[in-house]
């Protein structure tokens, strides 16, 4: 399970980044929250490797 966690975090970061892109024109506040969460997931995934 520990081997898949960084890959899962990187995939989750991509999912959150896609949500950020989709929501940017309609709900900017939520898009910023999603962007921050995507950056945290990306950093966690990269640091775990």
SULWOBEL-V266297 format. One record per pair of residues at least 12 apart in sequence whose ideal C-beta (glycine too) atoms are under 10 Angstrom apart, sorted by the first residue. I is the first residue (numbers start at 0). J is the second residue. Records with the same first field share a line. If there is no record, write none. Layout:
I = J / J
This chain:
1 = 47
4 = 43 / 44 / 47 / 48
5 = 43 / 44 / 45 / 46 / 47 / 48
6 = 44 / 47 / 48
7 = 40 / 44 / 47
8 = 39 / 40 / 41 / 42 / 43 / 44 / 45 / 46 / 47 / 48
9 = 40 / 41 / 43 / 44 / 45 / 47 / 48
10 = 40 / 44
11 = 36 / 37 / 39 / 40 / 41 / 43 / 44
12 = 36 / 37 / 38 / 39 / 40 / 41 / 42 / 43 / 44 / 45
13 = 37 / 40 / 41 / 44
14 = 33 / 36 / 37 / 40
15 = 32 / 33 / 34 / 35 / 36 / 37 / 38 / 39 / 40 / 41
16 = 33 / 34 / 36 / 37 / 38 / 40 / 41
17 = 33 / 37
18 = 30 / 32 / 33 / 34 / 36 / 37
19 = 31 / 32 / 33 / 34 / 35 / 36 / 37 / 38
20 = 33 / 34
21 = 33
22 = 34
